């Protein structure tokens, strides 16, 4: 790192000119890159996705789309069979109000299974071709326009007086959210404001704006790379949200670490370029290894066969790599040229030689001493809580939401209650489409006799039969989000021949889980191996990287467990996010949380352990290394985590339900990791492991190309400074 710092400082003016040019190029590239980002969340190669896409292409509706389910309850004494014609007119009125819609009812099929046991309750399905606001079919749960008022207004005047119309379905039952999308500038603005506030508290001078400057430069330069990537591959618009927020977090993290170390070297009497060189030697390596850790975690998403997840991984890797490059090239020049002048705002009492930076943070050192003293109970209690949360994670439900977990009041719930009173199977509100290229009658005969199938609808009209194909809608007995409902989907798939392709939301979700999670254990093993080798070389230890990987996986398990409590069990969902829980977690959420948090939490791990290793090499005592390491880095890790937490918490306030779930998981993960893991468990476990933390025998050091580490016996008592006057305290 010192070699790099000598290189960039000798060419300081050139580096700054190139940085300005890169910033201007990034400004110009950003709108071009945004225009080239894809909005299609495709899953090519997955059978259900391909079937759904073909259904929408031919019919303009259906496929992955969830239908609205109008429920008609006729007045007492009336029977649906006797008023079939007027029921048909009511559903025809819906088709007129929603052009391009595919509508089916008892009137068009004569199927008695569309009539309840009471004889006066009947229902149908409405697949809008385009919604009333002009948007295409599909969308996240609860994020499509609610057509319930339109459907009810079209049907009510046609039906006999006294009839009641309720419109149900998963979207009608889903938590109410605004479909307006993510307000990216507002969320980034909140993150920037949080970063400025935190950095001003940390630095108390204009130097606080330097990490923000590095973050802005890294973000715009990253859009140059994204623009180049769009020329050779598809990049989805998730990068538009991901990169600025991750850039705000990662680039600020790295620059915060380097600037803090530069101030420490200033406090120790080093001036000018010498302080920069020493800061790069100490913190530069941590930044480099942290960037590699982030990239390692995001590799998971890059190699997965899901394009939009791959785009998330690419965006994350780009911003991590650019953040490292900017931090290790531009920031040293900024510190050498302007660092001292930016510090003048600190006032005379805090002027150089920066007495505050000459020692470890008093509060964090005291905290670390307490953790070291109580290391066993601290590790037991904290580890026990995280293990308990990880056990809860085993209950995670990645399937579709079930109606029982959605709204318990309102028109959608009233329609569902009417169906239940009429003994209509629950799965009627979660039908799935089947695309038939052969004889529709033969396909219907194959499917309707299968266990778990309530009804098979295949009207003989142009909205159901086109271009030599037919679309058949299957009504399962159990909802598709349940295990029983998914078993029904599997039976239909097994019974289907080459002429039958099963689509629907449930089948697509099942395919996604099989493709995305099938190879995940092998992927985790590979990532763990790469991380182990990288950290073993960084820390010159065999046990520290193993501990880091285990604690990271424990942290991730605990985050998923917390998500189960929040979104499945509904603990605090209404209070924290102002929304009703859905009873399930999106199938992509654990993957994305893992990919991001593995890298981000490893960031904090590297910051802390790198300083502990440095202090151990200086003192030869583990407990002193723990106290000094936490004392030196605790404030930095907490500040960095706070910035990211606020950024993702702001993103969790977005109106899109899927984004709420994803962002709340990241916010929870950062909170758990920065407090329980890095604040308690890491120092406690390192203190318990003693000299074995630093064990790297010659046979392992040789392939890593580092010096072996064979620590001697630990000291019984360690002096740790606790005040400016140099008084010390003995740690047993």
C-alpha positions, -999 to 999 in steps of 0.1 A, spaced: 0 0 0 28 24 7 41 18 -28 7 28 -42 6 59 -20 41 70 -31 29 65 -67 -3 86 -64 13 114 -43 41 119 -68 14 124 -94 -11 142 -72 -21 169 -98 -25 143 -125 -47 121 -102 -69 151 -94 -73 161 -130 -82 125 -139 -107 124 -110 -124 156 -123 -125 142 -158 -139 109 -146 -166 127 -126 -176 147 -156 -177 116 -178 -198 99 -151 -222 128 -151 -226 124 -189 -228 86 -188 -254 83 -160 -285 94 -181 -273 72 -210 -269 42 -187 -303 48 -171 -319 48 -205 -303 15 -214 -314 -3 -182 -340 -30 -186 -373 -30 -168 -382 -66 -176 -377 -90 -147 -373 -121 -168 -364 -156 -158 -356 -173 -191 -351 -210 -191 -376 -216 -163 -405 -236 -177 -433 -217 -159 -418 -183 -168 -416 -193 -205 -452 -206 -204 -464 -174 -187 -446 -151 -212 -461 -171 -241 -496 -168 -226 -493 -130 -222 -478 -127 -257 -508 -145 -273 -537 -135 -250 -525 -102 -235 -533 -113 -200 -530 -141 -175 -498 -161 -170 -481 -148 -139 -510 -123 -134 -533 -128 -104 -570 -125 -113 -596 -105 -96 -624 -127 -83 -659 -111 -84 -683 -128 -60 -720 -124 -66 -745 -131 -38 -780 -131 -50 -810 -121 -28 -825 -148 -6 -847 -172 -26 -829 -166 -59 -808 -193 -75 -778 -188 -98 -791 -214 -121 -823 -195 -126 -805 -162 -133 -776 -175 -155 -783 -151 -183 -783 -119 -161 -751 -131 -144 -736 -135 -178 -746 -99 -187 -730 -86 -155 -697 -103 -164 -700 -91 -200 -703 -55 -186 -669 -60 -169 -653 -71 -201 -666 -39 -217 -652 -17 -190 -618 -35 -191 -609 -39 -228 -587 -69 -235 -597 -87 -203 -603 -124 -202 -634 -131 -182 -650 -164 -171 -681 -171 -150 -708 -197 -144 -729 -181 -172 -702 -188 -198 -693 -223 -187 -723 -237 -170 -698 -253 -146 -717 -259 -113 -684 -257 -94 -685 -219 -99 -717 -219 -77 -716 -222 -40 -734 -248 -19 -761 -223 -11 -771 -220 -47 -771 -182 -47 -734 -174 -44 -714 -176 -76 -680 -163 -87 -659 -157 -117 -624 -147 -128 -612 -114 -144 -577 -112 -160 -573 -76 -171 -555 -71 -203 -544 -36 -193 -554 -20 -160 -576 11 -159 -544 33 -157 -530 18 -188 -503 -4 -171 -497 -39 -185 -508 -71 -168 -487 -83 -138 -468 -66 -110 -459 -72 -74 -485 -83 -49 -508 -54 -40 -489 -31 -64 -513 -34 -94 -542 -9 -97 -572 -21 -77 -599 -28 -103 -624 -38 -76 -644 -5 -78 -645 -7 -116 -657 -43 -115 -683 -37 -88 -696 -6 -106 -700 -25 -139 -718 -55 -124 -741 -40 -98 -766 -22 -121 -771 -53 -142 -778 -78 -114 -812 -82 -97 -820 -57 -70 -807 -67 -36 -777 -86 -51 -743 -80 -35 -710 -79 -53 -676 -83 -35 -643 -85 -54 -617 -106 -38 -584 -122 -49 -548 -119 -36 -544 -84 -49 -577 -73 -34 -566 -89 -1 -530 -76 -2 -517 -48 21 -525 -14 5 -494 1 -11 -489 28 -36 -479 15 -70 -460 47 -78 -425 31 -75 -394 39 -56 -385 76 -52 -348 70 -57 -336 107 -54 -355 111 -21 -341 79 -6 -306 88 -17 -311 123 -2 -321 108 31 -290 86 31 -267 116 22 -282 137 50 -277 109 75 -241 105 63 -233 142 66 -248 143 101 -229 112 113 -196 123 98 -199 158 113 -203 142 147 -172 120 140 -149 146 125 -163 179 138 -147 197 108 -151 202 71 -132 169 67 -166 153 72 -175 161 36 -145 143 21 -160 108 24 -192 122 8 -171 136 -21 -154 102 -25 -188 85 -25 -202 108 -51 -172 103 -73 -173 65 -70 -210 64 -78 -208 85 -110 -177 66 -122 -196 34 -115 -223 45 -140 -196 46 -167 -189 10 -161 -226 2 -160 -230 19 -194 -202 -2 -208 -218 -33 -194 -251 -25 -210 -234 -28 -244 -225 -64 -238 -252 -77 -214 -286 -68 -200 -285 -48 -168 -318 -43 -150 -330 -10 -134 -324 -24 -99 -289 -10 -104 -303 25 -103 -313 21 -67 -286 -3 -56 -255 16 -67 -261 50 -51 -272 35 -18 -244 9 -17 -219 36 -29 -230 59 -1 -223 31 23 -193 13 10 -173 44 -3 -180 63 30 -170 32 50 -136 30 32 -128 67 32 -140 69 69 -114 43 78 -86 58 59 -93 94 71 -96 83 107 -62 65 104 -47 96 88 -59 117 118 -44 92 142 -10 94 124 -13 132 126 -19 128 164 12 107 167 33 135 153 35 125 116 30 153 91 24 158 54 29 129 31 44 107 58 10 106 76 -7 96 44 18 68 38 15 54 73 -23 56 70 -23 37 37 0 11 52 -23 5 81 -58 12 67 -52 7 30 -48 -31 33 -81 -33 53 -98 -13 25 -84 -36 -2 -94 -68 16 -128 -54 25 -135 -46 -11 -125 -82 -20 -149 -95 7 -178 -75 -7 -171 -87 -42 -169 -123 -29 -203 -121 -13 -218 -106 -45 -204 -134 -67 -233 -155 -55 -258 -133 -74 -236 -129 -105 -235 -166 -112 -272 -173 -104 -294 -180 -135 -317 -151 -127 -310 -119 -147 -322 -93 -123 -303 -108 -94 -272 -110 -116 -277 -72 -123 -278 -66 -85 -246 -85 -81 -229 -67 -110 -239 -33 -97 -227 -42 -62 -194 -55 -75 -188 -24 -97 -195 1 -69 -173 -19 -45 -144 -21 -69 -147 16 -79 -150 26 -42 -118 8 -34 -100 24 -64 -112 59 -56 -104 56 -19 -69 43 -25 -59 68 -52 -79 100 -50 -84 102 -12 -46 101 -3 -40 130 -26 -70 150 -11 -56 143 24 -21 154 14 -32 186 -3 -61 198 18 -65 176 49 -48 200 73 -67 230 60 -100 212 63 -92 205 99 -89 241 109 -126 243 117 -120 221 147 -111 251 169 -81 257 191 -91 233 218 -90 204 193 -63 216 170 -34 194 159 -17 174 173 -53 159 177 -50 145 213 -84 128 208 -71 107 180 -38 98 199 -57 72 220 -85 47 215 -120 58 221 -127 59 259 -163 46 257 -155 18 232 -124 8 251 -144 6 283 -170 -15 265 -143 -38 252 -128 -43 286 -162 -53 299 -167 -78 271 -133 -93 277 -140 -97 314 -173 -113 308 -163 -130 275 -179 -164 283 -213 -152 294 -213 -125 267 -206 -151 240 -231 -175 255 -260 -150 257 -253 -133 224 -246 -165 206 -277 -181 221 -299 -153 209 -285 -155 174 -288 -193 173 -324 -190 184 -331 -165 156 -313 -188 131 -336 -216 143 -366 -194 136 -352 -189 101 -358 -226 94 -395 -217 93 -391 -193 65 -419 -194 39 -407 -184 4 -439 -192 -14 -469 -171 -23 -489 -154 5 -520 -171 18 -553 -153 22 -553 -161 59 -523 -138 64 -537 -109 44 -564 -84 51 -590 -93 77 -614 -66 67 -626 -47 37 -644 -57 5 -618 -83 -5 -621 -100 28 -659 -99 26 -658 -116 -8 -635 -143 6 -659 -148 36 -688 -151 12 -670 -179 -7 -662 -197 25 -698 -195 37 -708 -211 4 -682 -239 8 -662 -228 -23 -627 -243 -21 -601 -218 -9 -579 -224 -39 -605 -208 -62 -588 -173 -56 -554 -186 -67 -560 -203 -101 -532 -210 -125 -531 -210 -163 -521 -238 -186 -512 -232 -222 -524 -260 -245 -512 -265 -281 -532 -297 -287 -568 -307 -281 -582 -286 -252 -608 -312 -244 -582 -339 -240 -561 -315 -218 -591 -307 -196 -599 -345 -192 -563 -351 -181 -563 -324 -155 -597 -324 -139 -594 -359 -126 -562 -351 -106 -562 -350 -68 -564 -315 -56 -581 -300 -87 -614 -283 -80 -623 -272 -115 -609 -267 -150 -622 -238 -170 -618 -237 -208 -645 -216 -225 -648 -219 -262 -645 -183 -272 -618 -161 -289 -604 -147 -256 -595 -183 -246 -585 -198 -279 -561 -182 -304 -535 -191 -329 -539 -228 -326 -536 -227 -288 -560 -227 -259 -555 -213 -224 -570 -234 -196 -574 -221 -161 -571 -246 -132 -588 -240 -99 -570 -259 -71 -588 -271 -39 -561 -255 -17 -545 -221 -22 -514 -222 -44 -493 -207 -16 -498 -237 6 -478 -269 5 -509 -288 -6 -516 -263 -34 -480 -266 -47 -484 -304 -47 -514 -299 -70 -493 -278 -94 -467 -306 -94 -493 -332 -102 -506 -312 -131 -471 -308 -144 -464 -345 -141 -496 -354 -159 -490 -328 -187 -476 -339 -220 -456 -320 -245 -488 -301 -256 -495 -288 -220 -473 -261 -204 -481 -251 -169 -478 -215 -159 -491 -193 -131 -475 -175 -102 -471 -206 -80 -453 -226 -107 -430 -197 -115 -422 -193 -78 -414 -230 -75 -392 -229 -106 -374 -198 -92 -366 -216 -59 -354 -247 -76 -331 -228 -100 -318 -202 -75 -315 -223 -44 -306 -257 -59 -269 -249 -62 -267 -225 -32 -250 -250 -8 -222 -255 -33 -220 -218 -39 -218 -211 -2 -190 -236 2 -170 -220 -27 -175 -185 -13 -165 -197 22 -133 -213 7 -123 -181 -12 -131 -159 18 -111 -182 41 -80 -181 19 -82 -143 15 -86 -136 52 -60 -162 62 -35 -142 41 -48 -109 55 -47 -118 92 -19 -145 91 -42 -169 109 -61 -201 103 -87 -197 131 -97 -160 126 -110 -165 91 -129 -196 102 -144 -176 130 -153 -148 107 -171 -171 83 -190 -189 110 -201 -156 127 -211 -141 93 -233 -171 85 -247 -170 120 -255 -133 115 -272 -140 82 -293 -168 97 -303 -145 125 -314 -118 99 -336 -143 81 -351 -153 115 -358 -117 123 -375 -114 88 -397 -144 97 -407 -127 129 -414 -94 111 -430 -105 79 -444 -140 86 -454 -137 123 -461 -99 120 -441 -89 151 -441 -51 148 -447 -49 111 -477 -25 115 -459 -4 141 -425 -2 123 -436 -1 86 -472 8 88 -483 -22 68 -499 -56 74 -475 -86 71 -480 -109 42 -472 -142 60 -444 -150 36 -411 -137 24 -403 -132 -13 -383 -160 -28 -355 -136 -39 -351 -119 -5 -328 -143 14 -305 -145 -16 -302 -108 -20 -298 -102 18 -271 -129 19 -252 -114 -10 -252 -78 3 -248 -85 40 -221 -111 36 -199 -85 20 -210 -56 42 -206 -74 75 -173 -88 63 -163 -52 58 -168 -45 95 -151 -78 104 -120 -69 84 -119 -33 99 -119 -47 134 -97 -78 130 -71 -60 109 -66 -35 138 -66 -63 164 -39 -81 143 -18 -49 142 -21 -44 179 -13 -80 187 19 -78 165 28 -47 186 20 -60 221 20 -98 218 -12 -100 239 -47 -109 227 -67 -92 253 -49 -59 248 -54 -63 210 -91 -68 215 -95 -37 237 -73 -15 215 -88 -29 183 -124 -23 194 -114 11 210 -99 22 177 -125 9 153 -158 8 173 -167 44 166 -159 39 129 -179 7 125 -209 21 144 -208 53 123 -206 34 90 -233 10 101 -256 39 112 -253 55 77 -262 23 59 -290 15 84 -306 49 78 -302 45 41 -319 11 39 -345 21 65 -354 50 43 -357 26 13 -380 4 35 -404 32 36 -409 29 -2 -444 21 -15 -433 -12 -33 -439 -42 -11 -410 -63 -24 -386 -34 -19 -400 -29 17 -393 -65 25 -358 -65 10 -347 -31 25 -361 -39 59 -340 -71 59 -309 -52 50 -316 -26 77 -322 -53 103 -291 -72 92 -268 -41 96 -283 -34 130 -278 -69 143 -243 -72 128 -230 -39 141 -244 -44 176 -245 -81 186 -219 -95 163 -192 -69 160 -199 -52 193 -201 -83 215 -196 -117 199 -164 -109 179 -144 -94 208 -157 -121 232 -148 -150 209 -114 -135 200 -107 -130 238 -117 -166 245 -95 -181 217 -64 -163 231 -31 -170 214 -47 -195 190 -62 -166 171 -28 -159 156 -18 -194 147 -5 -199 112 20 -227 109 47 -227 82 30 -254 61 -1 -231 57 19 -198 54 40 -211 25 12 -213 -1 -3 -181 12 31 -163 6 32 -148 41 53 -152 72 42 -179 96 27 -169 130 35 -190 160 24 -170 190 39 -175 224 23 -177 258 -3 -149 266 5 -124 293 -15 -127 326 -22 -90 329 -23 -63 303 -20 -25 309 -45 -6 289 -45 33 290 -78 47 302 -71 84 304 -51 112 289 -28 112 319 -16 77 311 -32 59 340 -38 23 332 -61 -6 342 -51 -42 345 -73 -67 326 -72 -102 340 
